[in-house]
Amino acid sequence: MIAIWALLAFIASIVFWNAVLKRNIGEAMIVGFVVVGAFAGRDAPKYMWEGFVNSMQEEVTFAGLAFIFMSFILAKTPVLDRLIDILNSFLGRLRGGPIYTSTVAGGMFGAIAHVGASVTAAVGSVTVPWMKRSGVSGELSATVVAGCAGMGVTFPFSATMFILVGSSTVTGMMAADDIIVPLAIAGLWCLGYRLVLSYYLVRKNGLQPIAPEDRIPVKRSLRVGWTSLLLFVPILIPLLLTRGPVAAPIAHYTDLVMSSALSLITWIPVLMILLVLFLGRRHLPKTSTGWWKVLGDAAPQFGVIGITIVAAFSASAVLAKLKLPQQLTAMLESLSAPSWLMAILVGIIIVIIAIPLTASATMASVGPVAVAALVGTGIAAPVAAAAVLVFASTEGASPPSGAPIYVASGIARIDPSKIFMPLLKYYCIPILGIGVLIALGLLPV
């Protein structure tokens, strides 16, 4: 049980350091990492060093910093302003238009890309600045984008789904195809909830349509800023190469599987930075002194976000070394309860596991046992599998370690800790509830 205690201590130390002592989240994550390491005893130096090395090799670490740099470059050019003018010309007359757009885009992109951090990066890079320009706070903007990251897991055909249905335990209870329709419907339930939440957030925060005098006519905004629409190209190119009609011929003629060879979370920010440098070249510094000032202005955000991501992934690696998945699996196997209580317990356990782990890692470690536990109470296997994937989809909204939290915060340039409670309240706990209702048949799939 030492790993379970380590996880609880990790969360408690971060909350105490950040919320009680009012220190920044970067410091709090370092403290949490040290606390977790202490549970390793004599192996602490080895486990902590290996965890640190692993975290430095994580793509999300690079992506979080790359998007911060991109946002600072964009701020020095009129490129994004022109794109936002176009979006406002079309949707500015709607109350909370950017929030609804971000939510729907998260569902659409999630159904294609499936990786939470990729969904956050691709959607957030456009909608977060748009929301802020429309009067939405940075905290709410980041909350909405990070809260939609999990939709990549709740739609077929994610790697997480295949990890679950491909396990010997689950294949013995159902065919792989049996989950496609239940999971698609479960994903629609989750999207529907997020749209209802968007309606509530728009009203709660008193968001208003963009004033008519601030909306540029469509023809003029397109004429002036059409080149800003090219900002979607860095999103579309990797997407088409990895999952579009181009991917199959490439794989056929070169034996190269682009979805494995080309990382969305790495190449989207790289291509966006290159495009912004080109589109904004007239407005960017021409001297090394000017560029040094841009980097100096960005440095504080680089520090906090970078340290936070590295510490989060380092702690996750140590928890894995302490055998957290195995210990939680043993706990699941020992449970014996009626279906309603089992659904709640399984959901809570998976949500807790998804705090330090990704959804894929969560499914690989405890997903099959969780499905078996639900089936043992009389729940149909496809329904149980869909519910378990919904539980795991909270990874993006599970503080303090959800990678999309830090990607969204980096784009919005806010302290990540400020969206911890909103994410728990608006996304993590309600999505847990949706999973329970699906498992019990109260939300049919």
N, C-alpha and C positions, 0 to 999 in steps of 0.2 A: 504493500500500500504506500510505499515511500514516494512513488512518483505522483500519486494522487494528492498526497499532502504537499509535495513540491509545487504542483499546479495551483493549489489553493493559496499557498504562501506567495507564489509569483503574482497572482492577481491582487491579493491583499496588500502586498508591499507596494505595488504600483499605485493602487488607489490611495493608500496612506501617504505616500511621498508626494503625489500630484495633487490630490484633493484636500488632504488635511494640512500638509506642510506648505502647500501652494508653490511647489517647485515645478520647473518645466518638465514636459513629458519625456524629453531626452534623458534627463537625470533619473527620472522614475524608472525608465526601462533599463537603464544600467543597474540600478539597485535591484530590480526584479531579476535580472540575469545573474547577479552575484548571489542573491538569495537562492535561486534554483541550483546554482553551482554548489552551494554549501551542502545540499542534500546528497551530493555525490561522494562526500567524504574524501578519502585519499585519492580518488580518481578525479576530483574536481579540476585540477589544472589541465589534465588531459582532455576531459570532456568539454571544458569551456573553450580550450584552444581549438579543438576540432569543430565545435559549434560556431566559433567566430570565423574560421576559415570557410566553412560551408556557407555562412551568411554572406560573406564577401563575394561568393560566386553565384548568389541568387540573382536571377534576372530582374526581379522586382526592385532590388536595391538600385540597380542601374536605372530602371525605368522611372522610379520615384525622383531621382536626381535629374534625369534627363528632362522630365516634364517641368520641373522647376526652372531649369535653364531655358527651356522653350518659352515658358510663360513670361520670363523676363525679357527675352528677345522680342516677343510679340508686343509687349507693352511699349517697346521703343519704336514700333512701326504702326501705321494705320491699317494694317491688313485685317486684323480681327475686328476692328471697329467697323470696317466696311461690310464684313460678313454679318455682323450683328445687325447692321442697318437693313440688310436684305431680309434676314430672318424676322425682324420686327415689322418690315413692310408687309409680310405675309401673315404673321401670327401675333403681332403686337397688340391687335385689337381684343385678344382674349385675355381674361384675367388669369395670371399664372401660366401663360402660354409656354414659356421656357421650361417650367416644371413638368407639365404634361408631355412636352416633346422629349425631355430627358428620360422620363419614365418609359414611354413607348419605345424610344430608341434603345434603351437598355434591354427591353424585352426582345426587340428585333435583332440587335447585335448579339445578345446572349444566346439566342436560338441558333446563331451561326458560329460564333467564336467559342462560346462555352467557358472560357477562362475568365474568372472574376476580375483579375487585375487588368486584363486586356479590355474587357467591357468598360471598366471604369476609365481607363486611359483614353480609349477611342471616343467614347461618348462625352466624358468630362472635359476633354481638351477644347471642345466647342461649346457645350452647354453651360459649363460653370462660369466662364466669363460672360456669356449671354445673360445668365440669371443674375449675376452681380450687377451688370449694366442695367438690368430691368428693375433694380431695387431689392433683389433678394440678398439676404446676408450671406457672407462667405461660409458661415457655419451651416446654414440651411442648404446652400448649394452643394457643399461637400457631402452633407448627410444624404440628400436625395440621390446623388450619383453613386456613392458607396453602397447605399441601401439597395440599389438595383443590381449590384454586381452578381448577386446569387442567382439571378435568373438564368445564367449560363448553365447551372446544374439542373434546374427544374424543367428544362426542355430537352427532348431527344435531339441529338445523339451525342451526348458529351462523353469524354473519356471516363468521367466518374461513373456514368451509367454502365458503360461496358465493363469497368472494373468490378462493379457490383454483380451484374447479371452473368459475368463470365466466371465467377467463383463456383467451385464445385458444390458448395452448400446450396446456393440459389438455383443453379441449373438442375439440381435434383428435385426442385419444387415447382419449376415453371420453365417454359421455353423463353429464350431471350426476346422474341418478338412480342411476347405477352405484355411487356411493360410499356411498349411504345404509346399506345392510346391512353392508358391511365396516366403516364407521366406527362404527356402533352396537355391533358385536361388539368392535371395538377399545376402545371406551369401557367395555364390560363387563370386558374383560381388565384395564384400568387400575383400575377400581373393585374388581375381585377382588383385585388386588395390594394395594390400600390396605386392604382388610379383613384380609388376611393380615398386613400390617404392623401394623394396629391390635392384632391378637391378640398379636403379638410385643412391641409396646410395652407393652401391659398387663402381660404376664408379666415383661418386663425391668425395669419400674419397680415391680413388686410391688403393683400397684393391687388393692384389695380392694373387695368390695361395701360399700355403706353399711350400717353396723351397724343391726340391727333396731330398737334403741331410738332411733336417729336418724331412722328413717323414719316419717313421719306416715301414718296410715291414709288410704287414697285418699279416702273420703268426707269426712273432716275437712279434708284439704288442699284439696279442691275447694271445700268450703263457705267456708273462710276466704279462699282466694286466687283464686277464679274470675276476678276482674277482671284478674289478672295475665296471663291468657291473651290479653287484648286486645293484648299486645305483638306478637303475630303479625299483627295487622291492618295496621300500617304496612308490613309485607312483602307482604301479600296484595293490598292495594289497588293499588299501582303495578304489581304483577305481573298482576293481572286486567285492568287498564286497557290494558296494553301487549301482552299476549299471550293473554288469556283471551277468553271469548265476548263480552265487552263491547267489545273492541277493534274487531271487524269492523263492528258497527253504527255506532260512532262514525266510523270511516273512511268508511263508506258515506254517511252523512248530512252530514258536515262536511268531507269531503276532508282530514281531519287524521289523519296516521299517528301514532298514540300512541307506538309504539315509538321513533320519532324525536323526538317532541315532549316526552315524559316520560322523564327519565333516572332509572333505578333507583338508581344510585350517589349521586345528589343527593337524591332525594325520600325514600328509605328513612330516612336519618338525620334529616332534617327532621321527618318525620311521627313518628318515634320520640321525638324530643326533645319535641315538642308533647304527645304522649300521656303521656309520663312526667311532664311538668310538671302535667298534669291529674290523673293517678292519684296522684301523690305530693304533691299541693298542701298537704296537712296537715303534711307532714314537711319541707318546704323552707323556706328563709329567707323572712321576710316583709319584711325591710328591705334597703336598698341596701348597707348595711355587711355583712350576712350574705352577699349575693350576691358582693360584692367579695372576701370571704374564699374562697368557692368557686372563683372564677376565679383567685385567687392560688395556691391549692393545685394547680390544674390547669396553671398556667403552665409549670413545668419540662417536663412531657410535651409540651405544645403546642410548646415551643421545639425540642426534639430531633426529634420526629416531623416537624414542619413544615419545618425546615431540611433534613432528610434527603430528604423527598419532593421539595422544590423543587430541591435540588442534583442529585438523580437524574434528574429530567426535563429539567433544564437541560443536563446533560451529554449526555443522549440526543439532544437537539435539535442540539447542536454536532456530535456524531458523524454525524448525518444530513446536516448541511451539509458535512461532510468527505467525503461520499459513501461511507459504510460499506456500505450495501446493495449499491451498484454494484460495489464492489471485491470483496465476498464472492461476488457473483454471478459475476464474472469468474473467481474462484478455482474455483467449482463447475464452470463450463463447461470448465475446463482439466483436470479430473480424468479419469483413465482407469484403472479398476481392476476386479477381479472383483466380483461382486454382494455378497459378504459384506463386503469391504473398502469398497466404495462405500456400502453402507448405514451402516456405522460412520462414515465420513467425512462423509457428508451429515448424519447425525444430529448429530454434534459441531458442524458448522458452523451448523446451524439453532439448536441450543441456545445457541451463542455469540451469534448474532444476536439471539435472544430475550432476552438479558440486558438490553440497553438499549432494545429495541423491544417493542411489544406483539405478541401472536400474529398479529393482523390485519395489522399493518405488516410483520411477517416474511413472511407468506404473499404479501402484495402485492409485496414486493421480490424474494424468492428462491424462493418456493414453486413456481411453475411450472418453473423451471430444475431444482429439486431433484427434482421428479417425473420430468421428462424424463431426468435423469441416472440415476435408478433404473430407469426403463423401458428405457433403453439397455443395461442389463445383463441384461435378460430378465425383470424383475419385472413382473407385470400392473399396468396403470395404476391400477385402483381400489385395489389393495393398496398400491401405492406412495403414492397420495394419502392413504390412511388413515394410513400410517406417518409421512408428513411432518407431518400434523396432530398426531399423537401427539408427535413431536419438538417441535413448536411449543408444545404444551400445557405445557411446562416453564416458560413465562414467569412463572407465579405463584410458582415455587419457585427462581427463578434470581437469587441475590444478585449484586451489591448493588442492583439496580434494579427488581426485581419489585414492582409496586404492592401486591399482596395481602400482601406481607411487612409493609408499614408499616401497612396497615389492621388486620391481625391483631395486630401489636405494640401499636398504639394501644389496641385494645380490652383486651388483656391487661396493658397498662401495663408493658411490659418494653423493654429495650434491643434494637432490631432485630438488632444484630450477633450477639446470642447465639443466634439461630436460623439463621444463615447455614450453618454446617457441618451441623447436623441436616437442613436442607432439601436440601442437596447429597447427603448420604449416604442419606437415606431416600426422597427423592422425585425429585430432578432426575436423578441418575445411573441409578437403577433404571427410571424412565420412559423414559429414553434407550434402555436395554437392551430394554425391551418393544417400542419402535418398531422396533429392529433385528430382533428375533425375528419381528415381524409382517411386515416387509419380506422376510425370508428364508423365510417360510411355516412357520416352526417354531411360531408361534402362529397357527392358521388363522383367517381372517376371511372 
